[in-house]
Amino acid sequence: MAALVLFGGGGDLAMRMLLPSLYFLEHDGLLPDGLKIIGAARSDETRDEYVAKVRASVEGKAKADDAWSEEAWARMDARLDYLPVDATSADSLKPLKDKVGDGGVTSFLAVSPSLYGRIVTALKDAGMAGPKDRVVLEKPVGRDLKTFLEIDDAVAHAFRENQVFRIDHYLGKETVQNLIALRFGNTIFEPLWNNLSIDHVQITVGETVGVGDRWPYYDEYGALRDMLQNHMLQLLCLVAMEPPSDLDPDSVRNEKVKVLRSLRPITHEEAERVTVRGQYVAGTSEGKPAKGYEEERGQPSDTETFVAIRADIDNWRWAGVPFFMRTGKRLPEKRTEIVIQFKPVPHSIFDRDDTGEVQANRLVIELQPEEDISLSVMNKRPGLDQRMQLQPIKMSLSWGQNDRRAKPPRRRIAYERLLLDALHGDSTLFVRRDEAEQAWKWVDEVSEAWADGEIKPQEYVAGTWGPDAADMLMARTGREWNSGDA
C-alpha cells in the first residue's frame, strides 16, 4: 500500500485518534515501509502548518504514555504530507492522484457520512478506486436501513466489497478481541457457553458526559442509532456467535450475520415490555450541576439519550437466555462491560443460615475505563469454623496477572489495530455489508415499534442509571443490573 489518505485530515477524529494511532504504530515499527500519510481537507494551509498541528496533537498523547521519541517522530514527519482538496470533486482530486501514484491507496473518510456517496464517486472518477485501492468508512453509515443502502450502493458502485472497510472502533479494543481467544482458545468455556449454563447476558455502555453542543447530530440519531445499532450489537454478536471454522474474515463475519438474523423482532405490542427509552433532565454529574438535554438543545425533543432493551436470540444455543443491553448519556459512571451471568448451582449443600446465599458464577469483560476480564467464583473463607463459610472471590484473567513483575503493555488506541488491518487488507474486525443491513433492519423495527406504540422517552435525573423502568425491565424477570463491584 503506497499511501493512506485521511479525508477530513484536520478534523477532530483525525487529530484526536487517527494520527496519534499512526504515530504509535510508527513508534513500534509497524507501519509498512514507504507508506505515505496524506492529510486532505478543504483548509488552505501549507504542509509545514499541517505537520505542526499534527505534532501538537500527537506529542501530548505520546508523552502521557511514555512513548514519545524524536526518532519516531522524525520517521513520521517524513511520511506526512498535506493537500487542500474538495473531496467531492474528481477534478480537485487529480493533484492528489498524481501525488499518490498507482501503488495503491487507502482512503479513510473521516468526514460526515452524508458526503460518502459523493466522495466515493469522485474517487472512482479520479482513478483512486482501482483494484489496489481501499476505502475506510467511519460509522454511522446512514440513520436507518433505507439511507444506509443509498450510501452503500454508491460505495458498491465505486469499490468491490473486499475493498470496503466499515469501522466499528469497539472491535479494535484488546479486550473485545480477547473474548474470541477466551471462547475459542480454551476448552473450559465453550461447553458452558449455552442456555444450559448461562442465565443471561448484560451489555452496558455508560457515559457520564452529556450531549452538549453535539445535539444537532445526536438529535437526529439518538442512543438507539448512535450506540446500540453498531457497538452494542457487535458485542452481542461476538458473545453469541457459533465457533467459526477459522479466523478467515468471512468465516467470522458469517457467524455474526447468523446471530443478527436470529434476533427476535420487537413488535409495538411488545415494545413497552422489553424496551425503555429515556432522556436526562437536570441533575448532578461527576459532582457538578448538569443541564437537561432539552436545556442543552434549547427546545423540547423526543430524542432518547438512554435506551435499555431485552433481546432474544431464537436459536438452539440461546433459546430462553435474555440479552439485556443499556446505554446512555449522563449516567453515574463511564463504564463499558459485558456480563455473562451463569446459572446458580442446582442444589446448595451449604447451610444458608451460616454461609449466606451461594452466588452464581459471573464472567465480567470490562472495556472501559479499564480493560479487564474477571471470573467470580465461590471460595472457602479461611478459618477453623465448624461449618464451612463461603465467600465470592474475583479471579482476574487479564494479561500479566500470573506475573506481578511483568510490565503491562501500553494500552493501545483501538484505531491502531484497525488502521493496521486496513493497510494490510485484513477485514476480520470490520463490518460487512450484510451485517450492517441486518443490524439496521432490527433497529428499524424497534424504532417503528416505538412510533406505532407512541412510546416517548421517560425522564431520568442526570447522574443516575436511567429511568426506573430500566430496573423494572430486569426486576420483572427476577434479575438485576450488575452494580460494577461484583
WOHU-V733972 format. One record per residue. N is the residue number from 0. RES is the residue in one letter. PSI is psi in whole degrees, -180 to 180 (NA if undefined). OMEGA is omega in whole degrees, -180 to 180 (none if undefined). Layout:
BEGIN
N	RES	PSI	OMEGA
N	RES	PSI	OMEGA
END
This chain:
BEGIN
0	M	121	-173
1	A	-34	-173
2	A	148	170
3	L	119	-180
4	V	123	179
5	L	98	173
6	F	132	-168
7	G	31	-173
8	G	-15	177
9	G	5	-176
10	G	-180	-175
11	D	-48	-178
12	L	-45	-179
13	A	-47	-175
14	M	-34	-176
15	R	-32	-173
16	M	-51	-168
17	L	-51	-177
18	L	-40	171
19	P	-39	178
20	S	-43	179
21	L	-37	176
22	Y	-46	-179
23	F	-39	175
24	L	-39	176
25	E	-45	-180
26	H	-38	-178
27	D	4	177
28	G	31	-173
29	L	-12	-180
30	L	142	179
31	P	143	177
32	D	137	175
33	G	1	-179
34	L	128	171
35	K	143	176
36	I	115	-173
37	I	120	172
38	G	135	180
39	A	124	-179
40	A	174	-179
41	R	-22	-175
42	S	133	-180
43	D	86	180
44	E	163	-178
45	T	167	176
46	R	-45	-178
47	D	-40	178
48	E	-42	-180
49	Y	-46	-179
50	V	-36	177
51	A	-41	177
52	K	-41	179
53	V	-46	-180
54	R	-44	-180
55	A	-37	-180
56	S	-39	-173
57	V	-40	-170
58	E	-42	-179
59	G	-45	179
60	K	-43	-177
61	A	-41	179
62	K	-35	178
63	A	-29	179
64	D	13	-179
65	D	42	-177
66	A	18	179
67	W	133	180
68	S	126	178
69	E	-33	178
70	E	-44	179
71	A	-41	179
72	W	-37	178
73	A	-40	178
74	R	-40	179
75	M	-44	180
76	D	-41	-178
77	A	-24	179
78	R	-25	-168
79	L	145	173
80	D	168	180
81	Y	144	178
82	L	123	175
83	P	127	-179
84	V	158	163
85	D	102	-172
86	A	-13	180
87	T	0	-177
88	S	121	179
89	A	-37	179
90	D	-41	180
91	S	-27	-178
92	L	-12	-176
93	K	-46	177
94	P	-35	177
95	L	-42	177
96	K	-42	179
97	D	-36	-178
98	K	-39	-175
99	V	-22	178
100	G	-153	-173
101	D	17	-176
102	G	-3	-178
103	G	128	-176
104	V	134	169
105	T	114	180
106	S	116	179
107	F	117	-177
108	L	85	178
109	A	55	-176
110	V	178	178
111	S	133	178
112	P	-21	178
113	S	-18	-180
114	L	-8	-173
115	Y	-48	-176
116	G	-46	-179
117	R	-35	-179
118	I	-46	-178
119	V	-33	176
120	T	-43	178
121	A	-38	177
122	L	-43	179
123	K	-46	-178
124	D	-27	180
125	A	1	180
126	G	24	-179
127	M	24	177
128	A	38	179
129	G	-178	-177
130	P	-27	-179
131	K	-7	-173
132	D	157	179
133	R	160	176
134	V	137	179
135	V	126	-178
136	L	128	176
137	E	143	178
138	K	159	0
139	P	140	174
140	V	99	-176
141	G	174	176
142	R	0	174
143	D	-180	-177
144	L	-40	-177
145	K	-50	-178
146	T	-32	175
147	F	-46	-178
148	L	-37	178
149	E	-46	180
150	I	-46	-174
151	D	-28	175
152	D	-39	177
153	A	-40	177
154	V	-44	-179
155	A	-26	178
156	H	-27	-178
157	A	-37	-174
158	F	146	171
159	R	158	-176
160	E	-38	-179
161	N	-3	175
162	Q	-4	-174
163	V	128	-178
164	F	102	-180
165	R	115	-173
166	I	134	159
167	D	106	-168
168	H	-18	176
169	Y	-32	-178
170	L	-13	176
171	G	-6	-178
172	K	139	-176
173	E	-41	-177
174	T	-34	177
175	V	-44	177
176	Q	-33	179
177	N	-25	176
178	L	-39	177
179	I	-44	179
180	A	-41	-179
181	L	-44	-178
182	R	-49	-167
183	F	-1	177
184	G	4	-178
185	N	135	-179
186	T	-16	-173
187	I	-22	-176
188	F	-46	-171
189	E	-38	177
190	P	-21	-180
191	L	-4	-170
192	W	67	-175
193	N	-178	-176
194	N	-8	177
195	L	-28	-175
196	S	-25	-176
197	I	131	-180
198	D	-48	179
199	H	170	179
200	V	138	175
201	Q	139	173
202	I	120	-178
203	T	130	170
204	V	99	-177
205	G	137	178
206	E	138	178
207	T	-22	-178
208	V	156	172
209	G	-173	180
210	V	-38	177
211	G	-136	-177
212	D	6	174
213	R	7	-172
214	W	-32	179
215	P	-40	175
216	Y	-49	-171
217	Y	-35	-178
218	D	-23	178
219	E	-28	-174
220	Y	-52	-177
221	G	172	-176
222	A	-34	-178
223	L	-50	-176
224	R	-32	-175
225	D	-38	-173
226	M	-46	-172
227	L	-38	-175
228	Q	-31	-176
229	N	-73	-174
230	H	-52	-171
231	M	-38	177
232	L	-31	175
233	Q	-41	177
234	L	-43	178
235	L	-43	-179
236	C	-42	-179
237	L	-33	176
238	V	-41	-167
239	A	-15	-172
240	M	156	174
241	E	158	177
242	P	124	176
243	P	160	-179
244	S	-28	178
245	D	-174	-179
246	L	19	172
247	D	139	-176
248	P	-45	-178
249	D	-30	177
250	S	-45	180
251	V	-46	-175
252	R	-27	174
253	N	-42	-178
254	E	-35	178
255	K	-39	179
256	V	-38	179
257	K	-38	178
258	V	-48	-178
259	L	-37	178
260	R	-21	-179
261	S	-5	179
262	L	130	180
263	R	128	178
264	P	146	177
265	I	114	-179
266	T	167	-179
267	H	-23	176
268	E	-32	-177
269	E	-16	-169
270	A	-41	-177
271	E	-25	-179
272	R	-33	-172
273	V	2	177
274	T	155	176
275	V	129	172
276	R	141	179
277	G	160	175
278	Q	130	-175
279	Y	143	173
280	V	175	-174
281	A	142	179
282	G	-148	180
283	T	128	180
284	S	124	-178
285	E	40	176
286	G	6	-179
287	K	150	176
288	P	140	-179
289	A	135	178
290	K	159	172
291	G	164	-178
292	Y	-43	-178
293	E	-31	175
294	E	-42	179
295	E	-38	-178
296	R	-32	179
297	G	0	177
298	Q	163	-178
299	P	152	-180
300	S	146	175
301	D	14	-180
302	T	135	178
303	E	134	173
304	T	0	178
305	F	140	173
306	V	138	173
307	A	136	-175
308	I	140	166
309	R	120	177
310	A	141	177
311	D	137	-179
312	I	114	-175
313	D	79	170
314	N	176	-174
315	W	-40	-175
316	R	-40	-169
317	W	9	180
318	A	124	178
319	G	-2	179
320	V	110	179
321	P	143	173
322	F	116	-179
323	F	126	179
324	M	139	175
325	R	143	177
326	T	150	-180
327	G	164	174
328	K	157	177
329	R	43	174
330	L	170	-174
331	P	-27	-175
332	E	149	167
333	K	104	-174
334	R	128	172
335	T	123	-176
336	E	156	171
337	I	129	180
338	V	120	174
339	I	106	-177
340	Q	114	179
341	F	162	179
342	K	154	178
343	P	164	176
344	V	143	-175
345	P	-26	178
346	H	127	-180
347	S	129	178
348	I	-1	-176
349	F	146	-179
350	D	112	-175
351	R	-30	-178
352	D	-31	-177
353	D	-28	-171
354	T	-15	-171
355	G	176	-176
356	E	138	175
357	V	120	-176
358	Q	142	179
359	A	151	178
360	N	149	-178
361	R	128	176
362	L	123	-178
363	V	122	178
364	I	108	-178
365	E	131	179
366	L	-33	176
367	Q	152	11
368	P	-23	175
369	E	158	176
370	E	123	-175
371	D	151	172
372	I	125	-178
373	S	149	179
374	L	124	178
375	S	130	179
376	V	160	176
377	M	141	-175
378	N	152	177
379	K	133	175
380	R	130	-179
381	P	142	179
382	G	174	-176
383	L	25	179
384	D	143	-179
385	Q	-36	176
386	R	138	-177
387	M	127	178
388	Q	134	-179
389	L	155	175
390	Q	147	176
391	P	141	173
392	I	155	179
393	K	126	176
394	M	119	179
395	S	132	178
396	L	17	-175
397	S	165	-178
398	W	137	171
399	G	-6	-178
400	Q	-22	178
401	N	-3	178
402	D	94	-175
403	R	-22	-178
404	R	-14	-177
405	A	137	177
406	K	123	-178
407	P	147	178
408	P	155	176
409	R	137	178
410	R	112	-172
411	R	150	169
412	I	136	-176
413	A	-31	-178
414	Y	-21	179
415	E	-51	-180
416	R	-44	-174
417	L	-40	176
418	L	-43	-180
419	L	-43	179
420	D	-41	180
421	A	-41	179
422	L	-30	179
423	H	-1	177
424	G	21	179
425	D	111	-174
426	S	14	-177
427	T	-44	-175
428	L	19	178
429	F	162	-172
430	V	126	179
431	R	159	-176
432	R	-47	-177
433	D	-27	173
434	E	-52	-179
435	A	-40	179
436	E	-47	-179
437	Q	-40	178
438	A	-45	179
439	W	-39	-179
440	K	-45	-179
441	W	-42	-180
442	V	-38	177
443	D	-37	178
444	E	-39	176
445	V	-48	-180
446	S	-43	179
447	E	-35	178
448	A	-39	176
449	W	-43	-179
450	A	-45	-179
451	D	-38	-179
452	G	2	-179
453	E	48	-179
454	I	113	-178
455	K	158	177
456	P	138	175
457	Q	145	-178
458	E	144	168
459	Y	145	-176
460	V	134	177
461	A	135	-178
462	G	4	176
463	T	172	-176
464	W	44	175
465	G	-177	-180
466	P	156	177
467	D	-28	-179
468	A	-25	178
469	A	-39	175
470	D	-38	179
471	M	-31	177
472	L	-40	177
473	M	-43	-174
474	A	-34	179
475	R	-22	180
476	T	6	-179
477	G	22	-178
478	R	172	175
479	E	157	-180
480	W	148	176
481	N	132	-176
482	S	-13	-179
483	G	-15	179
484	D	12	180
485	A	NA	none
END
